[in-house]
Amino acid sequence: MELGKYDLVLTTYSLLASDLESGSPVFLVPWWRVILDEAHLIKHSTPTQASAVLKLNARRRWLVTGTPLQNTTMDMYSFMSFLSYQPFTDKHSWKKTLLKPVDTSSEVTRLEAVMEAICLRRTKEQGILGLPQKIMKICHVDLSAEERELYDQMEVEAKTAVQDYISTGTVRNHYIALLSIVLRLRQICTHMDLCPKGLVASLPCSNKEGILQNYLLFTFIDYISCIPKTLRRGRRRCPLCRHDLSESDIFSAPTEKSNAEMASSGKSSKITALLKLLSEARDKDPTAKSVVFSQFRKMLMLLEEPLKTAGFNVLRLDGSMNAKKKAQVIKDFCVPALHGPTDLLASLRASCMGPWWNPEVDEQAMGRVHRIGQTKEVTVVRIIARNSIEERILDLQDMKRMASKALDRKARPRHYYLAVLIILY
């Protein structure tokens, strides 16, 4: 067998999935050790990829990830299945023993015991990497009168709809609708042009169904660019409602405005605050570079013109680019600031895994800068709209960070051959 000639074999999750479908002998090899890098991907990958990983014949199994827990302890179930760590390969046993609210002291204790047995953890805080200091700041911004009026108006409409669902006990049935409401409120906090004009014009609505139909319609339009990718996959389902999807469901969306048109179409309190922060950083150190992250690709486009007008040399990195283009952007950004770009506008989706409200997404974004090779002090600034949903999202992230407490015990790992290597770069 050809594979038997080598000491080390490297592959990808997608290639492994293809090998499973083609009946590759890779699943017959008695591997001494299988190591999954970026192991959190098996939680988000397609069922075929996850199945392929589980079918590998390995004497020892390791997992390497910086984000083992993102939402609940159920995130660890796929890890336990790969490790063949009994009795937690059985989903019923997992739920019965560990899958309860993380903020109960009993559940943290049980989870700690499991993680102590299978984990070896290394964090930046232990000082092993010798990285420069990372300073965390929050910059609170007051919305303009126009922004506040629109935000308050939409918040009232949203609260009316949510209260109706609570009173009728149908919140679970309208989960997607509620997420889309949260999305629209966040968009107004960032830039009013992110919120579709048709949705804004429809307010106020006289009934909750009208409100939520508008929210869902424009949230669906946001997902249109994802549909061609979905159709090329095995499971053809809408990324929003999960119903079956066909090519006849696609329609052409309006073309995007140019950056200059978007930049002149409205002002944003956050853009004003960002320009001030970047100018102060440049005045303090002309060689300093800045990375600006946003969940919204359109926001990155809205930022380009104002930053260029202010004299910043700007690059953009987002999910619309192929791997070759992304690599070139990163290479260009590495040119010293006196001769090259000073600011990189980066999409969270192009840099991180996980839902936007998860604190691990923020941590991954920070890790792109505060990592091996960094020689300068890193300052992280979150720009938050005061008296808005963004402040409540920060509280939610703090609650989710409680899940990581289960990884904080420093006992020497047992059963090392089953170790999960958790390394926060």
KAQUI-V463710 format. One record per residue. D_CENTER is the distance of its C-alpha to the mean C-alpha in Angstrom with 2 decimals. Layout:
# KAQUI-V463710
{{D_CENTER} {D_CENTER}}
This chain:
# KAQUI-V463710
{{40.57} {38.82} {35.81} {38.31} {39.39} {36.30} {35.12} {31.43} {29.52} {26.05} {24.13} {20.78} {19.25} {20.16} {23.62} {24.17} {23.54} {26.10} {28.47} {28.36} {29.43} {32.14} {33.53} {32.95} {34.92} {31.84} {31.66} {35.29} {35.06} {35.47} {32.77} {33.45} {29.82} {26.50} {23.47} {19.93} {17.76} {13.96} {15.14} {11.94} {12.02} {15.04} {13.25} {11.27} {14.16} {17.09} {19.98} {22.12} {19.98} {19.75} {23.49} {24.32} {22.88} {24.82} {28.00} {28.32} {31.52} {30.84} {32.94} {30.20} {26.46} {23.85} {20.06} {18.17} {14.64} {13.12} {10.85} {13.49} {12.85} {9.77} {11.80} {15.39} {17.82} {17.63} {14.63} {17.48} {19.73} {18.78} {19.40} {22.74} {23.70} {23.30} {25.21} {27.86} {27.92} {30.39} {30.55} {26.78} {26.57} {28.02} {25.52} {28.30} {29.09} {25.50} {25.24} {28.74} {28.29} {24.75} {22.69} {23.59} {22.06} {20.80} {22.79} {26.10} {27.91} {29.25} {25.96} {24.62} {27.93} {27.78} {24.28} {25.35} {28.31} {26.38} {23.90} {26.95} {28.59} {25.98} {23.78} {24.35} {21.96} {21.89} {20.10} {20.47} {22.43} {25.10} {26.02} {26.32} {24.73} {26.71} {23.95} {24.86} {24.00} {20.70} {21.50} {19.23} {20.34} {19.66} {21.40} {22.46} {23.50} {26.04} {25.53} {28.50} {31.09} {29.96} {26.28} {27.35} {29.71} {27.21} {24.57} {27.30} {28.67} {25.48} {24.74} {28.27} {27.88} {24.63} {26.28} {29.27} {27.37} {25.46} {28.77} {30.48} {28.07} {28.44} {32.21} {32.37} {30.05} {27.82} {24.43} {23.03} {24.43} {22.55} {19.03} {17.59} {19.97} {18.90} {15.20} {16.53} {18.74} {16.06} {14.30} {17.76} {18.53} {15.49} {16.53} {20.03} {19.04} {17.51} {20.15} {22.56} {22.52} {18.99} {20.61} {22.86} {26.49} {27.73} {25.73} {27.02} {30.51} {30.54} {30.34} {32.08} {32.25} {35.03} {33.38} {30.08} {30.06} {30.41} {27.56} {25.10} {26.42} {25.64} {22.10} {21.48} {23.41} {21.44} {18.04} {19.44} {20.54} {17.04} {16.26} {19.49} {18.16} {16.24} {19.57} {21.39} {18.79} {19.04} {22.81} {22.91} {21.41} {23.58} {22.33} {22.95} {21.32} {19.90} {16.09} {17.03} {20.21} {20.31} {23.92} {25.59} {25.14} {27.62} {28.23} {30.52} {27.65} {26.36} {27.78} {27.55} {25.51} {27.06} {26.60} {24.40} {26.34} {26.87} {25.11} {28.44} {28.90} {25.53} {26.12} {29.52} {28.57} {27.48} {26.74} {23.83} {24.29} {20.98} {22.13} {25.42} {23.92} {21.71} {24.85} {26.78} {24.39} {24.27} {28.05} {28.70} {26.73} {28.70} {31.95} {31.37} {30.51} {30.95} {29.40} {26.07} {22.92} {19.93} {16.32} {14.96} {11.26} {10.59} {8.35} {11.75} {13.50} {16.75} {16.36} {16.29} {19.42} {20.96} {20.66} {22.45} {25.95} {26.15} {25.03} {27.45} {30.16} {29.71} {30.41} {27.04} {26.52} {23.12} {20.92} {17.89} {15.09} {13.06} {12.29} {15.89} {17.35} {18.58} {18.29} {21.64} {20.87} {17.68} {19.87} {22.57} {20.51} {19.45} {23.12} {24.42} {22.33} {23.94} {27.34} {28.75} {28.22} {31.98} {32.03} {28.51} {25.39} {24.51} {21.19} {18.05} {15.92} {12.50} {9.71} {6.12} {5.88} {8.80} {7.85} {4.80} {4.14} {3.61} {4.53} {4.77} {7.74} {6.91} {8.57} {7.31} {4.22} {7.47} {9.48} {8.11} {8.65} {11.97} {12.78} {13.06} {15.99} {17.34} {18.35} {21.57} {23.64} {22.78} {26.15} {25.62} {24.48} {20.90} {20.45} {17.13} {17.68} {15.68} {17.54} {17.93} {20.31} {23.06} {24.05} {21.06} {18.25} {16.03} {18.30} {17.89} {14.10} {14.82} {17.26} {14.91} {12.60} {15.94} {16.93} {13.98} {14.80} {18.13} {16.91} {16.83} {20.49} {21.40} {20.78} {22.97} {26.36} {27.93} {30.45} {31.29} {29.56} {31.92} {31.97} {30.48} {30.72} {27.91} {25.76} {22.00} {21.29} {18.43} {18.12} {15.95} {16.70}}
